[in-house]
Amino acid sequence: MTYPLLAVPDVRDPEVRERRVAAIRTQLERAYARSGLFRRRLDELKVHPSTVRTWEDFRRIPALVTKDDERREEEQSRARDGHTFGSLLLVDPREVLAVSSTSGTTGLPTFTYLYTRRDLETTTELWRRAMAWVGVVPGDSVLNAFGMSMGVPGPPAVYALWSGGYQCIPIGAEAGALRILRMADLTRPKVLMGTPSLVEHLAERAREAIKKEVRDLGIEVILVAGEPGGGLPEFRAKMMELYGARVYDAQFGVFGTVNISCPGVDYHGLHELAPDLHVRAEDLRDPETGGPVEIVDGAQGEYLYTALVHEARPALKWRPGDLAEVFTEPCVCGFRGIRYRLLGRVDDMLIVKGVNVFPSAIKAVVERFFPRTTGHFRIMLVSRSPRVTPPLRLRVEFGDGVREEERGGLAAALADEMHHRLKIRPEIALIPAGTLPRSEQKSRLIEYPDEGRRGV
């Protein structure tokens, strides 16, 4: 495929670097003047925005905000200020035109993602770049099956796509698989957007729901985000086969983010298409010490997130808790900017006999065995400690065509493959296809004893 020539600034260009540092300094000045939390944090570090003159000055600043800070500040502002946006808000609450939140899967959601009118126009530009990258032009049809309730790729994306001239169909994950499939059958969209769980679930339900194979819908482009899957070659290969479409992994929609993979089975990371609007993969930190990690090809660490132009509640040295591997060499697709691969969330990392294991890595192995497995599994933990007393216990769905006498061999093969690739040997219980609940939004891959059999 020939990629469009997007105007992606070269972050290695000294002039570009200077403009980015100037934008960072401006954001820090706004935050210092308008947010008590930012002012306290910077004063504690003995950092004044005026002293941030170089990229190295910026890199030396540690994390300023965590999700725990957000929750605490929002609770205080509800009691003190009469709104739930927290002291990180840098504009009058009446200037906030769009409100999105985190999913709240581990408790109350945080209202991290707020938009002024200018922020919505920036979001329109982000989605223009996203659509251009995947080969979609104004007038093309996009079926948006991300969650419409408070989600970043929900209403803000719909606004941006309509503003950009795209035919956006905002059915949302809340509609359920049956209605989404019927709508796709009626409207024949070029693009399907949703979580990997949703895209996989639609492929499973198509024959039952619309009496067709999912590839008969004519979808050409699949954009997935929000959970592990889009970066797994096994998942990508399966969806490409089932849909006959190009599959792209993505992070987009807020704080200047539009990071998208190239298509194909092999995965070469998320390509940063808007380094003029945000900093992410270039600000890696050691998850143990919090110190900066040198940005070289293959470097790994926990990234901090900084928005260069966002007005309402910008990310400034925000620590979302994601681990990433950075690639600085040109991609095989010809892209010459920064790329990165998400390794997993710090909170999701399990430690089994000293080995760090992420649910996404287990999912990659399970997907390799499709169609002998459905790709669906659960990690069964006895406590919420990241340290797991061996063996790690898994429930894995076997495919419809696997006979009873074959299941022992399948479980052994799965355990061997995980030992080879992940250095763990789990205890695997095979269960019939369809046993585990499906989700049209994010699928949690870990089940704890105090959650019963809710299939989270």
C-alpha positions as CSV (number, residue, x, y, z in Angstrom):
1,M,0.0,0.0,0.0
2,T,1.2,3.5,-0.8
3,Y,0.9,5.8,2.2
4,P,-0.3,9.4,2.0
5,L,2.3,12.1,2.6
6,L,1.2,13.6,5.8
7,A,2.9,16.7,7.0
8,V,4.4,15.0,10.1
9,P,7.1,17.3,11.6
10,D,10.5,15.7,12.0
11,V,11.2,15.7,15.8
12,R,14.9,15.5,15.1
13,D,14.8,19.0,13.3
14,P,16.3,21.6,15.8
15,E,13.7,24.1,14.8
16,V,10.8,21.7,15.4
17,R,12.4,20.8,18.8
18,E,12.6,24.5,19.7
19,R,8.9,25.1,18.8
20,R,7.9,22.1,20.9
21,V,9.9,23.3,23.9
22,A,8.3,26.8,23.5
23,A,4.8,25.2,23.5
24,I,5.7,23.1,26.6
25,R,6.9,26.2,28.4
26,T,3.6,28.0,27.5
27,Q,1.6,25.1,28.9
28,L,3.6,25.0,32.1
29,E,3.1,28.8,32.5
30,R,-0.7,28.4,32.1
31,A,-0.7,25.5,34.6
32,Y,1.5,27.3,37.1
33,A,-0.8,30.4,37.0
34,R,-4.2,28.6,37.1
35,S,-3.8,25.3,39.0
36,G,-2.9,25.0,42.6
37,L,-1.8,21.4,42.2
38,F,0.6,22.1,39.3
39,R,2.0,25.1,41.2
40,R,2.6,23.1,44.3
41,R,4.3,20.2,42.4
42,L,6.6,22.6,40.4
43,D,7.5,24.6,43.5
44,E,8.4,21.3,45.4
45,L,10.7,20.5,42.5
46,K,12.1,24.0,42.4
47,V,11.1,24.3,38.8
48,H,9.7,27.5,37.4
49,P,8.2,27.4,33.9
50,S,10.5,30.2,32.7
51,T,13.6,28.0,33.4
52,V,12.4,25.2,31.0
53,R,14.4,26.4,28.0
54,T,15.7,23.2,26.4
55,W,14.5,19.7,25.7
56,E,16.8,18.4,28.4
57,D,15.2,20.8,30.9
58,F,11.8,19.3,30.0
59,R,13.1,15.7,30.3
60,R,14.5,16.3,33.8
61,I,11.0,17.1,35.2
62,P,9.5,13.9,36.7
63,A,5.8,12.9,36.7
64,L,3.6,15.7,37.9
65,V,0.2,14.1,37.9
66,T,-1.1,10.5,38.4
67,K,-4.6,9.1,38.2
68,D,-4.8,9.1,42.0
69,D,-4.1,12.8,41.9
70,E,-7.0,13.3,39.5
71,R,-9.4,11.3,41.6
72,R,-8.5,13.3,44.8
73,E,-8.7,16.7,43.0
74,E,-12.0,15.9,41.5
75,E,-13.5,14.8,44.8
76,Q,-12.3,18.1,46.4
77,S,-13.6,20.3,43.5
78,R,-17.0,18.6,43.8
79,A,-17.2,19.8,47.4
80,R,-15.4,23.1,47.0
81,D,-16.1,24.4,43.5
82,G,-19.4,22.8,42.5
83,H,-18.0,20.9,39.6
84,T,-16.2,17.6,39.1
85,F,-13.4,18.7,36.8
86,G,-10.8,19.1,39.5
87,S,-8.1,21.8,40.0
88,L,-6.3,20.6,36.9
89,L,-8.9,22.5,34.8
90,L,-7.2,25.6,33.3
91,V,-10.3,27.3,31.9
92,D,-13.7,28.5,33.3
93,P,-15.9,25.4,33.6
94,R,-18.4,27.1,31.3
95,E,-15.9,26.9,28.5
96,V,-15.9,23.1,28.6
97,L,-18.2,22.1,25.7
98,A,-17.5,18.3,25.6
99,V,-16.9,16.0,28.6
100,S,-15.4,12.5,28.3
101,S,-14.1,10.3,31.1
102,T,-12.0,7.2,31.7
103,S,-13.9,3.9,31.8
104,G,-13.8,3.6,35.5
105,T,-13.2,-0.1,35.4
106,T,-11.2,0.0,38.7
107,G,-13.6,2.5,40.5
108,L,-15.0,5.9,39.8
109,P,-14.2,7.3,36.4
110,T,-12.0,10.4,36.1
111,F,-13.0,13.3,33.9
112,T,-9.6,13.4,32.3
113,Y,-10.7,14.3,28.8
114,L,-12.4,17.8,28.6
115,Y,-12.7,19.9,25.5
116,T,-13.1,23.6,24.8
117,R,-14.2,24.7,21.3
118,R,-10.5,25.1,20.3
119,D,-9.8,21.6,21.6
120,L,-12.7,20.2,19.5
121,E,-11.2,21.8,16.4
122,T,-7.8,20.3,17.2
123,T,-9.6,16.9,17.5
124,T,-11.0,17.4,14.0
125,E,-7.5,17.8,12.7
126,L,-6.4,14.7,14.5
127,W,-9.1,12.6,12.9
128,R,-8.3,14.1,9.5
129,R,-4.8,12.8,9.9
130,A,-6.1,9.4,11.1
131,M,-8.4,9.0,8.1
132,A,-5.7,10.1,5.6
133,W,-3.3,7.6,7.1
134,V,-5.6,4.7,6.6
135,G,-6.7,5.7,3.1
136,V,-10.1,7.2,3.8
137,V,-11.3,10.5,2.2
138,P,-14.1,12.9,3.0
139,G,-17.4,11.4,1.9
140,D,-16.4,7.8,2.9
141,S,-18.6,6.0,5.4
142,V,-17.3,5.3,8.9
143,L,-19.3,3.1,11.3
144,N,-18.3,4.2,14.8
145,A,-18.9,1.3,17.2
146,F,-16.9,2.6,20.1
147,G,-18.8,3.3,23.3
148,M,-20.8,6.5,22.9
149,S,-21.2,7.1,26.6
150,M,-18.5,9.4,27.8
151,G,-15.8,7.8,25.6
152,V,-13.0,9.7,23.9
153,P,-13.6,8.0,20.5
154,G,-17.3,8.4,21.0
155,P,-19.1,11.8,20.7
156,P,-15.8,13.8,20.2
157,A,-14.9,11.5,17.3
158,V,-18.3,11.8,15.8
159,Y,-18.1,15.6,15.9
160,A,-14.6,15.5,14.4
161,L,-15.6,13.1,11.6
162,W,-18.7,15.1,10.7
163,S,-16.8,18.3,10.8
164,G,-14.1,16.8,8.5
165,G,-16.7,15.8,5.9
166,Y,-16.9,12.0,6.6
167,Q,-20.1,10.1,6.7
168,C,-20.0,8.9,10.3
169,I,-22.6,6.4,11.6
170,P,-22.5,6.7,15.4
171,I,-24.2,3.4,16.4
172,G,-22.0,2.9,19.5
173,A,-21.0,-0.3,21.3
174,E,-24.1,0.1,23.5
175,A,-26.3,-1.0,20.6
176,G,-25.0,-4.6,20.9
177,A,-23.7,-6.9,18.3
178,L,-27.0,-7.7,16.6
179,R,-27.9,-4.0,15.8
180,I,-24.3,-3.1,14.8
181,L,-24.2,-6.0,12.3
182,R,-27.6,-5.1,10.9
183,M,-26.6,-1.4,10.6
184,A,-23.3,-2.4,8.9
185,D,-25.3,-4.7,6.5
186,L,-27.7,-1.8,5.6
187,T,-25.1,1.0,5.3
188,R,-22.1,-0.9,4.0
189,P,-19.4,1.3,5.6
190,K,-15.9,1.5,4.4
191,V,-14.5,1.7,7.9
192,L,-15.4,-0.1,11.1
193,M,-14.1,1.3,14.4
194,G,-14.3,-0.4,17.8
195,T,-12.4,-2.3,20.5
196,P,-10.7,-5.5,19.5
197,S,-13.2,-7.4,21.6
198,L,-16.1,-5.9,19.6
199,V,-14.5,-6.5,16.2
200,E,-13.9,-10.2,17.2
201,H,-17.4,-10.6,18.6
202,L,-19.0,-9.2,15.5
203,A,-17.1,-11.8,13.4
204,E,-18.4,-14.6,15.7
205,R,-22.0,-13.4,15.5
206,A,-22.4,-12.4,11.9
207,R,-23.6,-15.7,10.5
208,E,-26.2,-16.1,13.2
209,A,-27.3,-12.4,13.2
210,I,-27.4,-11.5,9.5
211,K,-27.0,-14.9,7.8
212,K,-23.8,-13.8,6.2
213,E,-20.1,-14.0,6.8
214,V,-18.6,-10.8,8.2
215,R,-16.4,-10.4,5.1
216,D,-19.6,-10.1,3.0
217,L,-20.2,-6.6,4.6
218,G,-17.5,-5.2,2.4
219,I,-15.6,-3.4,5.2
220,E,-12.2,-2.3,3.9
221,V,-10.6,-0.7,7.0
222,I,-10.8,-1.7,10.7
223,L,-9.5,0.7,13.3
224,V,-9.2,-0.8,16.8
225,A,-8.2,0.8,20.1
226,G,-8.8,0.8,23.8
227,E,-7.4,-2.6,24.8
228,P,-4.7,-5.2,23.8
229,G,-5.4,-6.9,20.4
230,G,-4.6,-4.5,17.6
231,G,-0.9,-4.9,18.1
232,L,-0.9,-8.7,18.2
233,P,0.1,-10.3,14.9
234,E,-2.2,-13.3,15.7
235,F,-5.2,-11.1,16.2
236,R,-4.4,-9.0,13.1
237,A,-4.1,-12.1,11.0
238,K,-7.4,-13.6,12.2
239,M,-9.3,-10.3,11.6
240,M,-7.7,-9.8,8.2
241,E,-8.8,-13.4,7.2
242,L,-12.3,-13.0,8.6
243,Y,-13.1,-9.5,7.3
244,G,-10.9,-9.3,4.3
245,A,-9.9,-5.8,5.5
246,R,-6.9,-3.8,6.5
247,V,-6.4,-3.8,10.3
248,Y,-4.9,-0.8,12.2
249,D,-4.1,-0.4,15.8
250,A,-4.6,3.1,17.2
251,Q,-4.5,5.6,20.0
252,F,-6.2,8.8,19.2
253,G,-8.7,11.6,20.0
254,V,-7.4,13.7,22.8
255,F,-4.4,15.8,24.0
256,G,-3.1,15.9,20.4
257,T,-2.9,12.1,20.0
258,V,-3.2,10.4,16.7
259,N,-0.9,7.3,16.8
260,I,-1.7,4.5,14.3
261,S,0.0,1.4,13.0
262,C,0.6,0.4,9.4
263,P,-1.5,-2.5,8.2
264,G,-0.5,-6.1,7.6
265,V,0.1,-9.1,9.9
266,D,3.4,-8.0,11.2
267,Y,3.3,-5.2,13.7
268,H,5.7,-2.3,13.7
269,G,4.3,-0.1,16.4
270,L,2.1,3.0,16.6
271,H,3.3,5.8,14.4
272,E,3.1,9.2,16.0
273,L,1.4,11.4,13.4
274,A,1.1,14.5,15.5
275,P,4.4,15.2,17.4
276,D,3.6,18.9,16.9
277,L,0.6,18.4,19.3
278,H,1.8,16.1,22.0
279,V,4.8,14.3,23.6
280,R,4.4,10.6,24.7
281,A,7.0,8.0,23.6
282,E,9.9,10.5,23.7
283,D,9.4,10.9,27.5
284,L,10.1,7.4,28.8
285,R,10.9,6.9,32.5
286,D,12.3,4.1,34.5
287,P,9.2,2.6,36.3
288,E,11.3,1.8,39.4
289,T,13.2,5.1,39.8
290,G,11.1,7.5,37.8
291,G,14.3,8.8,36.1
292,P,14.4,9.5,32.4
293,V,15.3,6.7,30.0
294,E,17.5,7.5,27.0
295,I,15.5,7.5,23.8
296,V,17.2,5.1,21.5
297,D,15.8,2.3,19.2
298,G,14.3,-0.4,21.4
299,A,14.3,1.6,24.7
300,Q,11.6,0.6,27.1
301,G,10.0,2.4,30.0
302,E,6.8,4.0,31.4
303,Y,5.8,7.0,29.3
304,L,4.7,10.4,30.5
305,Y,2.2,12.4,28.5
306,T,2.3,16.1,27.7
307,A,-0.1,18.1,25.6
308,L,1.3,20.9,23.6
309,V,-1.9,22.8,22.7
310,H,-4.8,21.4,24.6
311,E,-6.7,24.1,26.5
312,A,-9.2,22.6,29.0
313,R,-7.3,20.1,31.1
314,P,-4.0,19.4,29.4
315,A,-1.9,16.4,30.2
316,L,1.4,17.8,31.7
317,K,3.9,15.1,32.6
318,W,0.9,12.9,33.3
319,R,1.6,9.3,34.3
320,P,-1.2,7.1,33.0
321,G,0.7,3.9,33.9
322,D,1.5,2.4,30.5
323,L,4.8,0.7,29.6
324,A,6.1,1.1,26.0
325,E,9.0,0.2,23.7
326,V,10.2,3.0,21.4
327,F,11.4,2.6,17.8
328,T,13.5,5.5,16.3
329,E,14.6,3.8,13.1
330,P,12.5,4.2,9.9
331,C,9.6,1.8,9.6
332,V,9.4,-0.8,6.8
333,C,6.4,1.2,5.5
334,G,8.6,4.3,5.0
335,F,7.5,6.3,8.0
336,R,10.5,8.1,9.5
337,G,9.0,9.4,12.7
338,I,8.8,8.0,16.3
339,R,7.0,4.7,16.8
340,Y,6.2,2.7,19.9
341,R,4.7,-0.5,21.0
342,L,2.6,-0.8,24.2
343,L,3.9,-3.5,26.5
344,G,1.1,-3.4,29.0
345,R,-0.2,-1.5,32.0
346,V,1.9,-1.3,35.1
347,D,-1.2,-2.2,37.2
348,D,-1.8,-5.3,35.0
349,M,1.7,-6.8,35.3
350,L,1.9,-10.1,37.0
351,I,5.0,-11.6,38.5
352,V,5.3,-15.4,38.3
353,K,8.5,-16.9,39.8
354,G,10.3,-13.6,39.1
355,V,9.0,-13.4,35.5
356,N,7.0,-10.3,34.5
357,V,3.9,-11.3,32.5
358,F,1.3,-9.1,30.9
359,P,-2.2,-10.3,30.0
360,S,-1.7,-9.0,26.4
361,A,1.3,-11.4,26.0
362,I,-0.9,-14.4,27.1
363,K,-3.6,-13.3,24.7
364,A,-1.0,-13.3,21.9
365,V,-0.2,-16.9,22.6
366,V,-3.9,-18.0,22.8
367,E,-4.6,-16.2,19.5
368,R,-1.8,-18.2,17.8
369,F,-3.9,-21.4,18.3
370,F,-7.0,-20.1,16.4
371,P,-9.2,-21.8,15.3
372,R,-8.3,-24.5,17.9
373,T,-9.0,-21.8,20.4
374,T,-11.5,-19.0,20.1
375,G,-9.0,-16.5,21.4
376,H,-11.0,-15.9,24.6
377,F,-9.5,-16.7,28.0
378,R,-9.4,-15.6,31.6
379,I,-6.6,-15.4,34.1
380,M,-7.8,-16.8,37.4
381,L,-6.1,-15.1,40.4
382,V,-6.6,-15.9,44.1
383,S,-5.6,-12.5,45.3
384,R,-5.0,-8.9,44.0
385,S,-1.3,-9.1,44.6
386,P,0.8,-8.9,41.4
387,R,2.9,-11.7,42.7
388,V,1.3,-15.0,41.7
389,T,2.0,-18.3,43.5
390,P,2.6,-20.8,40.7
391,P,1.0,-22.1,38.7
392,L,-0.7,-19.3,37.0
393,R,-4.2,-20.6,36.3
394,L,-6.0,-20.0,32.9
395,R,-9.4,-20.8,31.5
396,V,-9.1,-21.0,27.7
397,E,-12.0,-21.6,25.3
398,F,-11.4,-24.3,22.7
399,G,-12.8,-24.0,19.2
400,D,-15.9,-25.7,17.9
401,G,-14.0,-28.3,15.9
402,V,-11.8,-29.6,18.7
403,R,-12.8,-33.2,19.6
404,E,-12.7,-34.3,23.2
405,E,-9.7,-36.6,22.7
406,E,-7.7,-33.7,21.3
407,R,-8.2,-31.3,24.2
408,G,-5.5,-32.7,26.4
409,G,-2.9,-32.2,23.6
410,L,-4.2,-28.7,23.0
411,A,-3.8,-27.7,26.7
412,A,-0.3,-29.2,26.7
413,A,0.6,-27.4,23.5
414,L,-0.6,-24.1,24.9
415,A,1.4,-24.6,28.1
416,D,4.5,-25.5,26.1
417,E,4.2,-22.4,23.9
418,M,3.8,-20.1,26.9
419,H,6.8,-21.7,28.5
420,H,8.8,-21.1,25.3
421,R,7.6,-17.5,24.7
422,L,6.8,-16.2,28.2
423,K,9.0,-18.4,30.5
424,I,6.0,-19.5,32.5
425,R,4.1,-22.8,32.5
426,P,0.5,-22.2,33.4
427,E,-2.2,-24.6,34.5
428,I,-4.8,-24.5,31.7
429,A,-8.4,-25.6,32.0
430,L,-10.1,-25.8,28.6
431,I,-13.7,-24.8,28.4
432,P,-16.2,-24.8,25.5
433,A,-16.5,-22.0,22.9
434,G,-19.0,-19.4,24.1
435,T,-18.5,-20.1,27.8
436,L,-17.0,-16.7,28.6
437,P,-19.1,-13.6,28.4
438,R,-18.4,-11.4,25.3
439,S,-18.0,-7.6,25.5
440,E,-18.9,-5.0,22.9
441,Q,-16.5,-2.6,24.7
442,K,-13.3,-3.5,26.7
443,S,-12.8,-7.0,27.9
444,R,-11.0,-7.5,31.2
445,L,-8.8,-10.6,31.1
446,I,-8.3,-11.2,34.8
447,E,-10.9,-12.7,37.2
448,Y,-10.5,-12.4,41.0
449,P,-12.3,-14.6,43.6
450,D,-14.3,-11.7,45.0
451,E,-15.8,-11.1,41.6
452,G,-17.3,-14.5,41.3
453,R,-18.0,-15.6,37.7
454,R,-18.8,-12.3,36.3
455,G,-16.3,-12.8,33.5
456,V,-14.6,-9.4,33.9
